[in-house]
Amino acid sequence: MIDLLIAGGGPAGLATAIHGALASLEVVVVEPRPTPIDKACGEGLMPGAVRHLRALGVPVTGQPFRGIRYVDGVSGRHAEGLFHSGPGLGSRRTVLQAALAERAAQLGVRVVRQRVEQVRQDEHQVSAAGLTARYLVAADGLHSPVRRGLGLSAPPAPGRPARYGLRRHYAVAPWSDLVEVHWSAQCEAYVTPLAPDRVGVAVLTTRQAPFDVQLARFPLLAQRLAGRADTPARGAGPLRQGARVRVAGRVLFVGDAAGYVDALTGEGLTLAVTAAGELVRCVRAGRPQAYEQAWRDLSRGYRVLTGSLLWARHQPRLAPRIVPLAARLPRVFTRAVNLLA
């Protein structure tokens, strides 16, 4: 019998598959889309994600970056925090997903081109997409159909505006070896070096509008990028998605499907890869229920830091002070940057 049936062939699902195969489990991934799979994201791998992926034997390639720079989107005032544990890596989402898929294939992971639509389980097994396994891993994204189908999506928190993400690439040589986070009154723009001749720009915002309208909120950045866009804009959201639990019988959730706060700190992929390892460890030990607490322990720093920064972002008096405060307290800013790196 299949040990792990994984719904979703994105980075979270494939990282789980690789962890499972390395632990000598029989793993099958169910994914309807062909490789490479794209997604609107910042495409910046923090140092922890780079280390974990390389430990899995995944050949991660891209453009190194040494830290994070916060920039006032109008004045240009900035603050920098450098990583203590080695560089991060700007890597196209399609390149990363293809590398993960190649590594999974090397380990004998089978991919079935189907969609998981209905899940049935009892105390001994779980069935989906015409297959039966000991456990199902839902790695099917932000708006997880498995999570929704099992009634495990938590309602939106009252009084918190929904946030959305958009991403576009520009044929521009990176002007910095840092990821720049440009702040405006309504949104942030993340500039990630991806190659010697390309940057990616991701915008996080509460206001739904075309990419160029969003970019215009950052006049200095918009001027630098004018006329150099070379891919269409992609979008995602609402970003905040709650999950009631991470373990429901023989169904376990990983990646964005396990619950998501915001992309503001760039830690989603690091959490997904490390949580995938904990999920496999708990299953292999015969204690799948222990994964719930393991996920909570792993994600605590991400949830606290992201939630706190997001709260400050929505305070009219605090939001304009985020960059000046970071510039005034460089050691504190650097510690925050390295907290999750």
C-alpha positions in Angstrom: 0.0 0.0 0.0 1.1 3.6 -0.6 2.4 5.2 2.6 1.9 8.8 1.6 -0.5 10.0 -1.1 0.3 13.7 -1.7 -2.3 16.1 -3.1 -0.3 18.8 -4.9 3.0 18.9 -6.8 4.2 22.4 -5.8 7.3 22.9 -3.5 5.5 21.8 -0.3 4.2 18.6 -1.8 7.4 17.7 -3.6 9.5 18.5 -0.5 7.3 16.1 1.5 7.6 13.5 -1.3 11.4 13.8 -1.2 11.5 13.5 2.6 9.2 10.5 2.4 11.3 8.8 -0.2 14.5 9.4 1.7 12.8 7.8 4.7 12.0 4.7 2.6 8.3 5.4 2.4 6.2 4.6 -0.7 5.1 8.0 -2.0 2.8 9.0 -4.8 2.1 12.7 -5.8 -1.3 13.6 -7.4 -1.0 16.8 -9.5 -3.0 17.7 -12.6 -0.6 20.4 -13.9 2.6 19.7 -15.9 6.0 20.7 -14.6 7.1 23.5 -14.3 4.3 25.0 -12.2 4.4 28.7 -11.7 2.9 30.8 -8.9 2.8 34.5 -7.9 5.4 34.8 -5.1 8.4 36.8 -4.2 10.8 34.1 -5.4 13.3 34.8 -2.7 14.6 31.8 -0.8 15.8 32.7 2.7 19.1 31.1 3.9 17.3 28.4 5.9 15.3 27.3 2.8 18.5 27.1 0.8 20.2 24.9 3.4 17.2 22.6 3.8 16.8 22.1 0.0 20.5 21.4 -0.5 20.3 18.8 2.3 17.6 17.1 0.4 19.8 16.9 -2.7 17.9 19.6 -4.6 20.2 21.6 -6.9 19.0 25.1 -6.1 20.2 27.7 -8.6 19.6 31.5 -8.8 21.0 34.8 -7.8 22.5 35.1 -4.2 21.4 37.9 -1.9 23.0 38.9 1.4 20.1 40.3 3.4 17.0 42.6 3.4 16.8 46.3 2.8 13.6 48.3 3.9 13.1 51.3 1.7 10.7 54.2 2.0 8.9 54.2 -1.3 8.9 58.0 -1.7 11.9 59.4 0.1 14.3 56.4 -0.5 15.4 56.4 3.1 16.4 52.8 4.0 17.6 50.3 6.6 19.6 47.1 6.0 19.9 43.8 7.8 22.5 41.3 6.6 22.2 37.5 7.1 24.5 35.9 9.6 24.1 32.3 8.3 25.0 32.7 4.6 23.2 34.1 1.6 19.6 33.7 0.4 18.9 32.9 -3.2 16.6 34.6 -5.8 15.2 31.7 -7.8 12.4 31.6 -10.3 9.4 29.6 -9.0 9.4 27.5 -12.2 13.1 26.7 -11.8 12.6 25.7 -8.1 9.6 23.5 -8.8 11.4 21.8 -11.7 14.4 21.0 -9.6 12.2 19.5 -6.8 10.3 17.5 -9.4 13.6 16.2 -10.9 14.9 15.2 -7.4 11.6 13.4 -6.6 11.8 11.5 -9.8 15.4 10.4 -9.1 14.1 8.9 -5.8 11.4 7.0 -7.6 8.4 9.1 -6.6 5.5 8.5 -8.9 3.4 11.4 -10.2 -0.3 10.8 -11.2 -1.8 13.5 -13.5 -5.1 13.8 -11.7 -6.9 16.1 -9.3 -7.9 15.2 -5.7 -11.6 16.2 -5.5 -13.0 13.9 -2.8 -11.4 12.3 0.2 -12.7 9.2 2.1 -11.0 7.8 5.1 -11.5 5.3 7.9 -9.3 4.3 10.8 -7.0 2.2 8.5 -6.7 4.1 5.2 -7.6 7.0 3.1 -8.7 7.1 -0.5 -8.6 9.9 -3.1 -8.2 10.2 -6.9 -8.8 6.5 -7.3 -5.8 5.6 -5.0 -5.6 4.2 -1.5 -2.9 5.0 1.0 -2.1 4.9 4.7 -2.1 8.7 4.8 -3.0 11.6 2.6 -0.9 14.8 2.7 -2.8 17.9 1.5 -0.2 20.2 -0.1 -2.8 21.8 -2.4 -2.1 25.4 -1.8 -3.5 28.6 -0.2 -7.2 27.8 -1.0 -6.7 24.0 -0.4 -9.7 22.1 -1.8 -9.0 19.2 0.6 -9.1 21.6 3.6 -12.3 23.2 2.3 -13.9 19.8 1.5 -13.2 18.5 5.0 -14.7 21.7 6.6 -11.4 22.7 8.2 -10.9 26.2 6.8 -11.1 28.8 9.6 -13.2 31.9 9.0 -11.4 35.2 8.3 -10.5 37.3 11.3 -12.9 40.2 11.7 -11.6 43.7 11.1 -8.6 42.6 9.1 -8.5 43.7 5.5 -7.7 41.0 3.0 -4.3 41.2 1.3 -3.4 40.2 -2.2 -0.1 39.5 -4.0 1.0 40.3 -7.6 4.3 39.5 -9.3 6.0 40.5 -12.5 9.6 40.2 -13.9 11.7 43.0 -15.3 14.7 42.8 -17.7 16.9 44.9 -15.4 20.2 44.1 -13.9 19.9 43.9 -10.1 21.2 47.1 -8.6 21.6 45.5 -5.1 22.6 42.2 -3.6 19.8 42.6 -1.1 16.1 41.9 -1.4 14.5 45.4 -1.2 11.2 45.9 0.5 9.7 49.2 -0.6 7.0 50.6 1.7 4.1 52.9 0.7 1.0 53.9 2.6 -1.1 51.1 1.1 1.3 48.3 0.1 4.8 46.9 -0.1 6.9 46.0 -3.2 9.5 43.3 -2.9 12.4 43.4 -5.4 14.4 40.2 -5.6 17.5 39.7 -7.8 16.9 36.6 -9.9 19.7 36.7 -12.5 22.4 39.0 -13.7 19.9 40.6 -16.1 16.6 40.2 -14.2 14.7 41.1 -11.1 11.3 40.0 -9.8 8.9 42.5 -8.2 6.1 41.3 -6.0 3.5 43.7 -4.6 1.5 42.9 -1.4 -1.6 45.1 -1.0 -5.1 45.4 0.4 -6.4 47.2 -2.7 -7.2 45.3 -5.8 -5.9 47.1 -8.9 -3.6 46.4 -11.9 0.1 45.9 -11.3 1.1 49.2 -12.9 -1.4 51.1 -10.6 0.2 49.4 -7.6 3.7 50.1 -8.8 2.9 53.8 -9.2 2.7 54.0 -5.4 6.5 53.7 -5.4 7.7 56.5 -7.7 11.4 55.9 -7.4 11.0 52.2 -8.1 8.5 52.8 -10.9 11.0 55.2 -12.6 13.8 52.6 -12.4 11.6 49.9 -14.0 9.8 51.9 -16.6 9.4 50.0 -19.9 11.3 47.0 -18.8 8.6 44.5 -17.8 9.0 41.2 -19.7 6.4 38.9 -18.2 2.7 39.3 -17.5 1.5 40.0 -13.9 0.3 37.0 -11.9 -1.8 37.3 -8.8 -2.8 35.4 -5.7 -5.0 35.9 -2.6 -6.6 36.6 -0.3 -3.3 35.7 1.5 -4.5 35.1 5.1 -6.0 31.6 5.2 -6.7 29.8 8.5 -6.8 26.1 9.1 -8.5 24.7 12.2 -6.0 21.8 12.5 -3.0 20.3 10.7 -4.1 16.7 11.3 -7.6 15.3 10.6 -7.6 11.6 11.0 -5.3 10.2 8.3 -5.1 13.6 6.4 -2.2 15.9 7.2 -1.7 19.4 5.9 1.6 21.1 4.8 2.7 24.3 3.1 0.1 27.0 2.5 -2.7 24.4 3.0 -1.8 24.2 6.6 -2.7 27.8 7.2 -1.0 31.1 6.1 -0.6 34.5 7.7 1.1 36.7 5.0 4.1 36.8 2.7 5.5 39.9 4.4 8.5 38.1 6.0 9.2 35.7 3.1 9.3 32.6 5.3 6.6 30.5 3.7 8.9 28.2 1.8 11.3 27.7 4.7 8.4 26.7 6.9 6.9 24.4 4.2 10.2 22.5 3.7 10.9 22.1 7.4 7.4 21.1 8.2 7.5 18.5 5.5 10.4 16.9 7.3 8.5 16.9 10.6 5.4 15.4 8.9 7.4 12.5 7.5 9.2 12.0 10.8 5.9 11.8 12.7 4.3 9.4 10.2 7.4 7.2 10.1 7.4 7.0 13.9 3.7 5.9 13.9 2.7 9.2 15.7 1.0 11.3 13.0 -1.0 13.2 15.6 2.3 14.6 17.0 2.7 16.6 13.7 0.1 19.1 15.0 2.3 20.3 17.8 5.5 20.0 15.7 3.9 22.3 13.1 2.9 24.8 15.9 6.4 24.8 17.3 8.1 25.2 13.9 5.8 28.0 12.8 5.6 30.0 16.1 8.4 32.4 15.2 6.9 33.0 11.7 3.4 33.5 13.0 4.4 35.9 15.8 6.8 38.0 13.7 4.6 38.1 10.6 1.4 38.8 12.7 3.1 41.6 14.6 4.5 43.3 11.6 1.2 43.0 9.8 -0.6 44.5 12.8 1.8 47.5 12.7 1.3 47.8 9.0 -2.4 48.4 9.5 -2.0 51.0 12.2 -2.2 54.5 10.6 0.3 56.0 13.1 2.8 53.2 13.1 2.9 52.2 9.4 4.8 55.4 8.2 7.4 54.8 11.0 8.4 51.3 10.1 11.3 52.2 7.8 12.5 55.2 10.0 12.4 53.0 13.1 14.3 50.2 11.4 16.9 52.8 10.2 17.2 54.2 13.7 17.6 50.7 15.3 19.9 48.8 13.0 20.8 46.1 15.5 17.2 45.4 16.3 16.4 45.3 12.6 19.2 42.9 11.9 18.2 40.6 14.7 14.6 40.5 13.3 15.9 39.7 9.8 18.0 36.8 11.2 15.3 35.5 13.5 13.8 33.4 10.7 16.7 33.3 8.3 
